[in-house]
Amino acid sequence: MKKVSLSAIPRTGAGSSNSNSLRRQGRVPCVLYGGDKTTHFHVEAKALGKVVFTPETYRIELDMDGTKTMALLHETQFHPVTDAPIHVDFVEMHDTKEATVALSLKLNGQPVGVRKGGVLSQKFRKLRVKGLPGVLPEHLDLDVSEVELGDSLRVSDLKFPGLSVVERPTDVVLTLKMPKKVEEAAVVATATTAAPAAGAAAPAAGAAAPAADAKKGEAAKPAAKK
């Protein structure tokens, strides 16, 4: 997993007025959990934005008064109008303690079903996984080259070395189906092909009628006089 450093300054004040003052100075109030104590600090908004507004997940090295602590971004609160980060919670990482993170899911390979005209639908762009900090990757790679038409992959089907997926096992991660319009066209084509076959039987039945009438006519003729 990629690492990024943030310079952090301990907070000397508390309350909403102090938080608003920090924001006017281009700083974002933050809290660090998971250590021996809860630590309140603030970081530069511009530097924080590079971590918040990205699909990747980073290990964040917080440098506070020369003390460096490895952490994960846990939760971010945004301004309702500007969408700017206004408060961030971090969780301290420990080398011997598993961490739960949301990692981007990247699909590799062209599925067999796509080459047959199917469409792949990805339900999860990120997955929450648990693992030791040393084995957490930058993102999750999933080989989908063998996925066929009609296949669905669930969380329980996924395996990543050293990691466990903490989503619900029954959740569908992706599906591969024929486009709906193509399916409808196939149904119509099948129905159209079947209709003439059914109609073709009618003339055959009708053709027998004249033959029968002809026999009746012959029987109705009077016998020739001698």
C-alpha positions in Angstrom: 0.0 0.0 0.0 1.3 3.5 -0.9 2.3 5.8 1.9 1.8 9.5 2.2 3.0 11.9 4.9 1.0 14.6 6.5 2.4 17.2 8.9 0.1 17.5 11.9 -0.1 20.1 14.7 -1.6 19.3 18.1 -4.7 21.4 18.9 -4.5 23.8 21.7 -8.1 24.7 21.8 -11.4 22.9 21.5 -15.0 23.5 20.6 -16.8 24.7 17.4 -15.4 28.2 17.6 -11.8 26.9 17.6 -12.6 24.5 14.8 -14.1 27.2 12.7 -11.1 29.4 13.3 -8.8 26.6 12.1 -10.9 26.2 8.9 -10.6 29.9 8.1 -6.9 29.4 8.3 -7.0 26.6 5.7 -6.6 23.9 8.4 -8.8 20.8 9.1 -9.5 19.6 12.6 -8.7 15.9 13.0 -8.8 13.1 15.7 -6.5 10.0 16.0 -8.0 6.9 17.6 -6.6 3.5 18.3 -3.5 4.4 20.3 -2.9 4.8 24.1 -4.9 7.9 24.0 -7.1 10.0 21.7 -5.1 12.8 20.0 -6.7 16.0 18.6 -4.7 17.8 15.9 -5.1 19.7 12.6 -3.6 19.4 9.2 -3.4 21.6 6.0 -6.6 21.3 4.0 -4.7 21.3 0.7 -2.4 18.5 1.7 -5.3 16.5 3.1 -7.4 16.9 -0.1 -4.8 14.8 -1.9 -5.6 11.9 0.4 -9.4 12.4 0.7 -10.2 13.0 -3.0 -8.7 9.8 -4.5 -10.0 6.3 -5.2 -6.8 4.8 -3.7 -6.3 4.0 0.0 -3.1 5.1 1.6 -1.1 4.4 4.8 -0.8 7.9 6.2 2.3 8.9 8.2 1.3 11.6 10.6 4.3 13.7 11.7 3.4 15.4 14.9 6.2 17.3 16.7 8.8 14.9 15.3 6.8 11.8 16.4 5.6 9.7 13.4 2.5 7.6 13.6 1.1 5.3 10.9 -2.6 5.7 10.5 -5.6 5.1 8.2 -8.2 7.6 7.2 -11.4 6.3 8.8 -14.1 8.9 8.3 -14.4 12.3 6.7 -17.1 14.9 7.2 -17.7 17.3 4.3 -19.2 20.8 4.1 -22.8 20.4 2.8 -22.4 23.1 0.1 -18.7 23.2 -0.9 -17.9 19.5 -0.2 -14.6 20.5 1.4 -13.4 18.3 4.3 -14.3 19.9 7.6 -13.3 17.1 10.0 -11.4 13.8 9.7 -11.0 10.7 11.9 -7.8 8.6 11.7 -7.2 5.2 13.2 -3.7 4.3 14.3 -2.1 1.2 12.6 -0.1 -1.4 14.4 2.3 -3.9 12.6 0.9 -6.8 14.6 -2.8 -5.8 14.5 -5.1 -6.4 11.6 -6.7 -3.3 10.0 -9.9 -3.1 8.1 -9.7 -0.9 4.9 -11.7 -0.3 1.8 -9.6 -1.0 -1.3 -10.4 -0.4 -5.0 -11.4 -3.5 -6.9 -9.7 -3.7 -10.4 -10.8 -6.3 -12.9 -8.1 -7.9 -15.1 -8.6 -9.8 -18.4 -11.4 -10.0 -20.9 -14.2 -12.4 -19.8 -15.2 -15.3 -22.2 -18.8 -14.2 -21.9 -18.0 -10.6 -23.1 -16.4 -12.1 -26.3 -19.7 -13.9 -26.8 -21.6 -10.6 -26.7 -22.4 -10.4 -23.0 -22.1 -7.3 -20.7 -20.2 -7.3 -17.4 -21.8 -5.4 -14.6 -19.5 -4.6 -11.6 -21.6 -4.1 -8.4 -18.6 -3.2 -6.1 -16.0 -0.6 -6.9 -14.4 -1.1 -3.5 -14.3 -3.9 -1.0 -13.6 -3.9 2.7 -10.9 -6.3 3.6 -9.0 -7.1 6.8 -5.3 -7.8 7.1 -2.0 -6.9 8.7 -0.6 -3.5 7.5 2.5 -5.2 5.9 0.3 -7.2 3.5 -2.3 -4.6 2.6 -2.0 -3.9 -1.2 -2.7 -0.6 -3.0 -5.8 -2.2 -4.6 -7.4 -5.6 -5.2 -6.8 -7.4 -8.5 -9.5 -9.9 -9.7 -9.0 -12.0 -12.8 -12.3 -12.3 -14.7 -11.0 -13.9 -17.9 -12.9 -17.1 -17.3 -16.2 -15.6 -16.4 -18.9 -17.0 -18.8 -22.4 -15.8 -19.8 -24.8 -16.2 -16.9 -22.1 -16.2 -14.3 -22.2 -14.3 -11.1 -19.4 -13.9 -8.6 -20.2 -13.4 -4.9 -18.0 -12.2 -2.0 -17.7 -15.9 -0.9 -16.0 -16.7 -4.3 -13.2 -14.2 -3.8 -9.8 -15.1 -2.4 -7.0 -12.6 -1.8 -3.7 -13.8 -0.2 -3.3 -12.7 3.4 -6.7 -10.9 3.4 -10.2 -11.7 4.4 -13.1 -9.9 2.8 -15.5 -8.5 5.4 -18.5 -7.8 3.2 -21.5 -10.1 3.4 -20.6 -13.5 1.7 -23.8 -13.5 -0.3 -23.3 -10.1 -1.8 -23.0 -10.2 -5.6 -19.7 -8.6 -6.8 -20.3 -8.8 -10.5 -22.5 -10.5 -13.1 -22.2 -11.2 -16.8 -25.4 -11.3 -18.9 -26.6 -10.9 -22.4 -27.9 -7.4 -23.0 -31.7 -7.2 -22.4 -32.5 -5.9 -26.0 -30.5 -8.8 -27.5 -32.4 -11.3 -25.3 -35.8 -9.7 -26.3 -34.8 -9.9 -30.0 -33.9 -13.6 -29.6 -37.3 -14.3 -28.0 -39.1 -12.5 -30.8 -37.0 -14.3 -33.5 -37.9 -17.6 -31.9 -41.6 -16.8 -31.8 -41.5 -15.6 -35.4 -39.8 -18.8 -36.6 -42.3 -21.0 -34.8 -45.4 -19.2 -36.2 -45.0 -20.3 -39.9 -44.5 -23.9 -38.8 -47.8 -23.8 -36.9 -49.5 -22.2 -39.8 -48.1 -24.7 -42.3 -50.2 -27.5 -40.8 -53.4 -25.8 -41.7 -53.1 -26.1 -45.5 -52.2 -29.8 -45.1 -55.4 -30.4 -43.1 -57.4 -28.4 -45.6 -55.9 -30.3 -48.5 -57.4 -33.5 -47.2 -61.0 -32.1 -47.4 -61.3 -31.9 -51.2 -60.0 -35.4 -51.5 -62.7 -36.6 -49.1 -65.4 -34.6 -50.9 -64.3 -36.1 -54.2 -64.8 -39.6 -52.8 -68.2 -38.6 -51.6 -69.1 -37.3 -55.1 -68.1 -40.5 -56.7 -70.2 -42.5 -54.3 -73.2 -40.3 -55.0 -73.1 -40.9 -58.8 -76.0 -43.2 -60.0 -75.0 -46.6 -61.4 -74.7 -46.6 -65.2 -77.8 -48.1 -67.0 -77.2 -51.3 -68.9 
